[in-house]
């Protein structure tokens, strides 16, 4: 009986960790995510700098909130939102601080 109970707890925990969540923040790149775009100055706006860093320096798009920087599984959709506040829907891999993106929409 004990192994069955343990198995159920493990399955429940894994299922819960894969629940779809929403995250709000700004689309940036992993080079400028913490220090801002002023030091790179790859464009007149944060969005243009982020896009330039991705295209010219091999950076990746990320979601930045007040305390975290999340890697994004989808690297095509974020380009349209570079430098803008968005809501990302997806599942979080907490160990990697990465979001498996389902959707991205503009936020106010």
Secondary structure, 3 states (H helix, E strand, C coil): CHHHHHHHHHHHHHHHHCCCEEEEEEEEECCCCCCCCCCCCCCCCHHHHHHHHHHHHCCCEEEECCCCEEEECCCCHHHHHECCEEEEEEEEECCCCEEEEEEEEECC
